[in-house]
Amino acid sequence: MRKTLSIYLAFPGTCEEALGFYKKSLGGDILSMQRFENAPMENTTDADKKKIMHAEFKSDDIYFMASDSMPAYPITSGNNVTLSLNFTDEKDQETTFNNLAAGGRINMPLQDTFWGAKFGMLTDKFGINWMLNCEKQKK
C-alpha cells in the first residue's frame, strides 16, 4: 500500500492568475488546468463555469494542486490550504478517511467520481482540511 501527500491550494476566483504568478516566480510549468464547465456538475452558474476546477503545478521538486472555490465554500484565510492524500488501496483509504473524520466534519463522503477515482473530503477535529483520492484500477 502506498500513500502520498500533496498540497492543495484554493483561490477565490484567482486560481489561473495565481498559477501564472507562480510559474513566473518559481519557474516550472502548469501541468494541467480544467475548468468547471468541463465537469458534469449541476447548478454551476455561467460565471463559475470559467473558474478552475483542478490544476497541477510543478517546478523542480515543488508540486501542488489548485482550484477556485465554489460559492458554497467561500475562501477565508486559513481554509484555503488542503492536504490531499493519494492512495492505491481503497480499504486503506476508507480506514484513513474514517480515522481522520472522527470528531471532525465530513464535507463529501467517499464516493466514485467521474474522473475514475474514489474521493472524499473532510475537516478533522483540529480544523485541517483533507481530500482523499484513490485511483480506480483500470480493467
Sequence and secondary structure as in RCSB ss.txt:
>XXXX:A:sequence
MRKTLSIYLAFPGTCEEALGFYKKSLGGDILSMQRFENAPMENTTDADKKKIMHAEFKSDDIYFMASDSMPAYPI
TSGNNVTLSLNFTDEKDQETTFNNLAAGGRINMPLQDTFWGAKFGMLTDKFGINWMLNCEKQKK
>XXXX:A:secstr
  EEEEEEEEESS HHHHHHHHHHHH  EEEEEEEGGGS  SS  HHHHTSEEEEEEEETTEEEEEEE  TTS  
 TTSSEEEEEEES HHHHHHHHHHHHTTSEEEEEEEE TTSEEEEEEE TTS EEEEEEE    
